[in-house]
Amino acid sequence: MSEVMKPQGAIMRSVLTLVFALFVGGAQATCLSEIGAKKSRTLVKQCITISPATHPPCNAQNDCDLIRSEIERGCRLNAPDPAPKFCAPYLKTN
């Protein structure tokens, strides 16, 4: 792929992501705007710590529920091992 195509590909991905977000139900609030910098930073750190994904959604620009669901998934996958303390609420059974 030529160097010229790389920025165009990134722009196209951004446009497609925006179109998809609008199609699915409008632009979602970011975690940063929903709960503020300090709390969203904590969620992002927890997500990065526990997520087994190679490209996890651990970004304050994503929806908080998406970040929390990734934390829960990581905590449940890690459950047999001593899980970090922040996993406790995610491991409670309903």
C-alpha positions in Angstrom: 0.0 0.0 0.0 1.4 3.4 -0.9 2.0 6.1 1.6 -0.7 8.2 -0.1 -3.3 5.5 0.5 -2.7 5.1 4.3 -4.1 8.5 5.3 -7.1 8.0 3.0 -7.7 4.6 4.6 -7.7 6.1 8.0 -10.1 8.8 6.9 -12.4 6.3 5.3 -12.4 4.2 8.6 -13.2 7.3 10.6 -16.1 8.3 8.2 -17.5 4.7 8.3 -17.3 4.7 12.1 -19.2 8.0 12.3 -21.8 6.8 9.8 -22.3 3.6 11.7 -22.6 5.4 15.0 -25.2 7.8 13.5 -27.1 4.9 11.9 -27.2 2.8 15.1 -28.7 5.6 17.2 -26.9 8.8 17.1 -23.6 9.8 18.5 -22.9 8.2 21.9 -21.6 10.2 24.8 -18.0 9.5 25.6 -17.1 8.0 29.0 -15.0 11.1 29.5 -18.0 13.4 29.0 -20.3 11.0 31.0 -18.3 10.6 34.2 -15.4 13.1 34.0 -11.6 12.8 33.5 -10.6 11.2 36.8 -13.3 8.5 36.9 -12.9 7.7 33.2 -9.1 7.5 33.6 -9.6 4.9 36.4 -11.9 2.8 34.2 -9.5 3.0 31.3 -6.6 1.9 33.5 -8.6 -1.0 34.9 -9.7 -2.0 31.4 -6.1 -2.0 30.1 -5.0 -4.0 33.1 -7.5 -6.8 32.8 -8.5 -7.0 29.1 -7.1 -10.0 27.2 -7.9 -8.3 23.8 -5.1 -7.2 21.5 -7.1 -4.0 20.7 -9.4 -3.5 23.6 -11.9 -0.7 23.8 -10.1 0.9 26.7 -10.4 4.5 25.6 -12.2 7.3 27.4 -13.7 8.4 24.0 -15.7 5.1 24.0 -19.0 4.7 25.9 -18.5 3.8 29.6 -20.7 0.7 29.3 -18.4 -0.6 26.5 -15.4 -0.1 28.8 -17.2 -1.7 31.8 -18.2 -4.7 29.7 -14.6 -5.3 28.7 -13.5 -5.0 32.3 -16.2 -7.5 33.3 -15.2 -9.9 30.5 -11.5 -9.7 31.5 -12.4 -10.2 35.2 -14.5 -13.3 34.4 -11.8 -14.8 32.3 -9.3 -14.1 35.0 -11.6 -15.3 37.8 -9.8 -18.5 38.8 -6.6 -16.6 39.4 -6.5 -13.9 42.1 -8.4 -11.1 40.4 -7.6 -7.5 41.1 -9.7 -5.9 43.7 -11.6 -3.8 41.2 -13.0 -7.0 39.7 -15.2 -7.7 42.8 -18.3 -5.8 41.6 -18.0 -7.4 38.2 -17.8 -10.9 39.6 -20.9 -10.7 41.8 -23.7 -13.0 40.6 -27.1 -11.5 39.9 
